[in-house]
Amino acid sequence: LDGTDPDSINAKEYTADIILAGNTTVKAKAFKKGWISSNTIETYFFSSKYKPDSAVNIMRADDNYRGDGANTLIDLAKGEVNNFKSPKWLGYKLNRMESLLMFKQPVSISSVTLSTLVDIGSYIMPPQSFEVWGGNLPGQLTLLGRLVPPQPSAVVKGYLRGYEIKFPPTNLKYLKVIAVPVGKLPAWHPGKGDKGWVFVDEVYVN
């Protein structure tokens, strides 16, 4: 549960159900005396304490990857790593992702997680930047946090990745989430110089 690959000496042994308190990467490995250990398997679990009552996309997704509109971000339906054409994904390239999530009553939140796909060979990269704004009036929002995710340095197989911004507990009714696609793919990338994509399937609020 600490992000390291498990070994037979120091890792926690699974003997009963485990309660996860928040966003957590779980890595597991099987061991048996006299046998070679199994490969490590890894799964990321997302926490979702508050579900927005509604959402709108301020900037529209690409016409080919519009999913179910802004509802895609709050329906708690995860996209698949090997199918970015699924309607569970919103894809952005020409526009940045800019979406407004709304609650009927104020909620006290302290983190927002952007759930994304990274498929480097398909030009789908981590966002160049990720911002969260909040407040009680849609026209008077305050920047709650900004993250610049690390970018990959080589082509690897696709994976799901969550980017979390934490901040002091804040009462609000409106959340604006902004994710900016990579403006220029790096020199090592097969599409070097082209613009990257950002693919998002969920925004989790805690």
Steps between C-alpha positions, in 0.01 A plus 500: 500500500806732519576501126793258518509156340409240764754246625459194722674659802376857546168522315165476676347154461146486372293301749169689506317790338690832490326835547646775280468852641561693178659484156736202521727298275483133598780269391480126561727201449467130583770297677532131579795322655706326232330688219600807299285796603225624270512822301381814680151615417401862557162673525410858591190555714323838491313652793180693425333656805289763323317459170418833329134551420579625149783606272555701183792513258609861455741392226369225273678170453618391155207400279621138479539459878207676664364205702181592685603862528585637843300221666789270400707668773258427786332169412757289694551279193869429436640492147708209372873528447485324162200683351534878487218510242255389770226756588635487856784733392514869414792592272657846466762619253406833337331624818606469860264315732302753703197369686275629778368259765203615709346405834151603609623549856849604619741217576833505684768355277877468528607319182410451134634218285511506120479145362680473166630264237864507389557324167826643370498320166156650430626851593294496823723654765470621859361853510754779472329656802198435721314766702207499743294813572213524750243727662131562562435712192601381151644841410701536821725195524836480677796290393518210749801322351714444194701195395758450225513122450832337405518405132617157375837460330434196282218313328344240731168316496190692600394547862246680716624780725334722756633849581394630843506859624465542877417825681360616838133401553284746308121546494374552149223436249702532177821334381677587178753247371752594230740260325729625222624258229872484423563769240790327325599133519868449594782413260506130599130455418402356156272802457756754618387857458131406476249594769413242766161383623347497848242226571286519815230264622424623854552780750495372859414739785596431863 
